[in-house]
Amino acid sequence: MPKGSMELVNTRKEEILNAAIKLYQTKSFKDITLNDIAELTTFKRTSIYNYFETKEEIFLTLNKRHYESWCDDLENIIQNKKTLSGDEIAKNIAHSLEKREDMLRLMMNHFDMEANSRLEVLTEFKTAFGNSMKTLDKLLEKFCPDMNEDDRTKFIYALFPFIYGIYPYTTVSDKQKEAMKTAEVGFIHHSIYEITYNCVKLLLH
């Protein structure tokens, strides 16, 4: 950890994270380098190592924030709704995920991000990830009183793996479409909202 106040440390981290966010709007995860990130900050690439050891740590930290924000959204649903039907639960969860395209996109690189991050960074992410699971369980417990603990656990462990595959099924390139056409594989476009809504509805039945 570099010398200086915690305020300075946090400011530097924010600058690095904001640079990564900006790059991710126009470049793929694999094409972004620490040099690219450093060029958008006020300090050199070597200084980044004072805060993050790898590119993967930067993006894992970003996804930790996505999960924390998603958890806040789920908590708001719990606090602000008295009752929800199954259909309304599906709509609310789908709306909460459609706002997090970057989170869903980053999930395609999760194996590399986790493998190339220090234990403490990975633990911070897993804490946020675990809290989102607990909050979803809390939501189900409130609005689905007929579901027992085992039912809720099965729901969560079906939905969360599914979430990892949402982005590639909702974002298809022209090249992929042409390949599917040639291979005679049907393609029906679904938005993040639609595919999530359909999944949750099926899981609640």
Secondary structure, 3 states (H helix, E strand, C coil): CCCCCHHHHHHHHHHHHHHHHHHHCCCCHHHCCHHHHHHCCCCCHHHHCCCCCCHHHHHHHHHHHHHHHHHHHHHHHHHHCCCCCHHHHHHHHHHHHHCCHHHHHHHHHHHHHHHCCCHHHHHHHHHHHHHHHHHHHHHHHHHCCCCCHHHHHHHHHHHHHHHCCHHHHHCCCHHHHHHHHHCCCCCCCCCHHHHHHHHHHHHHC
